[in-house]
Amino acid sequence: MQYDNSNRGSVWKNEDRKSDSHPQFKGSAEVNGVEYWVSGWLRKPDANPKAPAMNFSFSVKENQAHSQAPQQSSQVQQAKAAVMAGGFDASFDDDIPF
């Protein structure tokens, strides 16, 4: 039987923490087929007791396929290519009505 990790994540104590701004916990999560890095911070001891016990930050892991519509993916690729080339690609045409 295979364990299903869909819509789950976990964090561990960050042993490589170098400053107060670095997360106290690090880990990963998978939500709707997209993998994320997770960073977590504990509430400061003198903080409002009604504040969350932990705060989390999520960032998409690089080098993974995104579930975008093909048209959107091609438009994003065209825009990136235009920026990297240092100019605007005249063949790039969006359908934004404003």
Contacts in CASP RR format, 6 or more apart in sequence:
PFRMAT RR
TARGET T0000
AUTHOR 0000-0000-0000
METHOD contacts of the structure
MODEL  1
MQYDNSNRGSVWKNEDRKSDSHPQFKGSAEVNGVEYWVSGWLRKPDANPK
APAMNFSFSVKENQAHSQAPQQSSQVQQAKAAVMAGGFDASFDDDIPF
5 30 0 8 1.000
6 30 0 8 1.000
6 33 0 8 1.000
7 30 0 8 1.000
7 31 0 8 1.000
7 32 0 8 1.000
8 29 0 8 1.000
8 30 0 8 1.000
9 27 0 8 1.000
9 28 0 8 1.000
9 29 0 8 1.000
9 30 0 8 1.000
9 38 0 8 1.000
10 27 0 8 1.000
10 28 0 8 1.000
10 29 0 8 1.000
11 25 0 8 1.000
11 26 0 8 1.000
11 27 0 8 1.000
11 38 0 8 1.000
11 40 0 8 1.000
12 25 0 8 1.000
12 26 0 8 1.000
12 27 0 8 1.000
13 24 0 8 1.000
13 25 0 8 1.000
14 22 0 8 1.000
14 23 0 8 1.000
14 24 0 8 1.000
14 25 0 8 1.000
14 26 0 8 1.000
16 22 0 8 1.000
17 23 0 8 1.000
17 24 0 8 1.000
23 39 0 8 1.000
23 40 0 8 1.000
23 41 0 8 1.000
23 57 0 8 1.000
24 40 0 8 1.000
24 41 0 8 1.000
24 42 0 8 1.000
25 38 0 8 1.000
25 39 0 8 1.000
25 40 0 8 1.000
25 41 0 8 1.000
25 42 0 8 1.000
25 54 0 8 1.000
26 37 0 8 1.000
26 38 0 8 1.000
26 39 0 8 1.000
26 40 0 8 1.000
27 37 0 8 1.000
27 38 0 8 1.000
27 39 0 8 1.000
28 35 0 8 1.000
28 36 0 8 1.000
28 37 0 8 1.000
28 38 0 8 1.000
28 61 0 8 1.000
29 35 0 8 1.000
29 36 0 8 1.000
29 38 0 8 1.000
29 58 0 8 1.000
30 36 0 8 1.000
32 67 0 8 1.000
33 67 0 8 1.000
34 60 0 8 1.000
34 64 0 8 1.000
34 66 0 8 1.000
34 67 0 8 1.000
35 60 0 8 1.000
35 61 0 8 1.000
35 64 0 8 1.000
36 58 0 8 1.000
36 59 0 8 1.000
36 60 0 8 1.000
36 61 0 8 1.000
37 58 0 8 1.000
37 59 0 8 1.000
37 60 0 8 1.000
37 61 0 8 1.000
38 56 0 8 1.000
38 57 0 8 1.000
38 58 0 8 1.000
39 56 0 8 1.000
39 57 0 8 1.000
39 58 0 8 1.000
39 59 0 8 1.000
40 54 0 8 1.000
40 55 0 8 1.000
40 56 0 8 1.000
40 57 0 8 1.000
41 54 0 8 1.000
41 55 0 8 1.000
41 56 0 8 1.000
42 53 0 8 1.000
42 54 0 8 1.000
43 51 0 8 1.000
43 52 0 8 1.000
43 53 0 8 1.000
43 54 0 8 1.000
43 55 0 8 1.000
60 66 0 8 1.000
66 73 0 8 1.000
68 76 0 8 1.000
75 92 0 8 1.000
75 94 0 8 1.000
78 89 0 8 1.000
78 91 0 8 1.000
78 92 0 8 1.000
79 89 0 8 1.000
79 92 0 8 1.000
81 89 0 8 1.000
82 88 0 8 1.000
82 89 0 8 1.000
82 92 0 8 1.000
END
